[in-house]
Amino acid sequence: MEERPNPNRIYPEEPIGLLVQRRWWDFAGDDLAEFLPVLCEPDWEKAAEQIKRRLLLKEG
């Protein structure tokens, strides 16, 4: 059986921590849908920057 990658090893720690702090699992459907394309981004550094930017904009 093929081992699945651990998301904590794929994405840099900072954006994952931001998502966890903001309890991403409690996001409204529209907010969660906004993040899905970002989470599927093959360039992990780009995805991390987009996650940070979007979460910080939501805080503002």
C-alpha positions as CSV (number, residue, x, y, z in Angstrom):
1,M,0.0,0.0,0.0
2,E,1.3,3.4,-1.0
3,E,2.1,5.8,1.9
4,R,0.2,9.1,1.7
5,P,2.2,12.2,2.2
6,N,1.8,14.0,5.6
7,P,0.3,17.5,4.9
8,N,2.4,18.9,7.7
9,R,5.5,17.9,5.8
10,I,4.3,19.2,2.5
11,Y,3.3,22.7,3.5
12,P,5.5,25.0,5.6
13,E,4.6,25.0,9.2
14,E,3.5,28.7,9.5
15,P,0.4,28.7,7.2
16,I,-0.7,25.3,8.6
17,G,-0.5,26.8,12.1
18,L,-2.5,29.8,11.0
19,L,-5.3,27.6,9.6
20,V,-5.4,25.5,12.8
21,Q,-5.4,28.6,15.0
22,R,-8.4,29.9,13.0
23,R,-10.1,26.5,13.2
24,W,-10.4,26.0,9.5
25,W,-12.9,23.2,10.1
26,D,-15.4,25.8,11.4
27,F,-15.1,28.0,8.3
28,A,-18.4,28.7,6.5
29,G,-18.8,26.8,3.2
30,D,-18.0,29.9,1.1
31,D,-14.8,30.6,3.1
32,L,-13.7,27.0,2.9
33,A,-14.4,26.9,-0.9
34,E,-12.2,29.9,-1.2
35,F,-9.2,28.0,0.2
36,L,-9.7,24.7,-1.7
37,P,-7.9,25.9,-4.9
38,V,-5.1,27.3,-2.8
39,L,-4.6,24.0,-1.0
40,C,-4.4,22.2,-4.4
41,E,-1.7,24.5,-5.6
42,P,1.3,22.4,-6.7
43,D,3.8,25.1,-5.8
44,W,3.8,24.8,-2.0
45,E,5.6,28.0,-1.3
46,K,3.1,29.9,-3.4
47,A,0.3,28.2,-1.7
48,A,1.7,29.1,1.7
49,E,2.0,32.7,0.8
50,Q,-1.6,32.7,-0.5
51,I,-2.9,31.1,2.7
52,K,-1.1,33.6,4.9
53,R,-2.3,36.6,2.8
54,R,-6.0,35.4,2.7
55,L,-6.0,34.7,6.5
56,L,-4.5,38.0,7.3
57,L,-7.0,39.8,5.1
58,K,-9.8,38.1,6.9
59,E,-8.4,39.3,10.2
60,G,-8.2,42.9,9.1
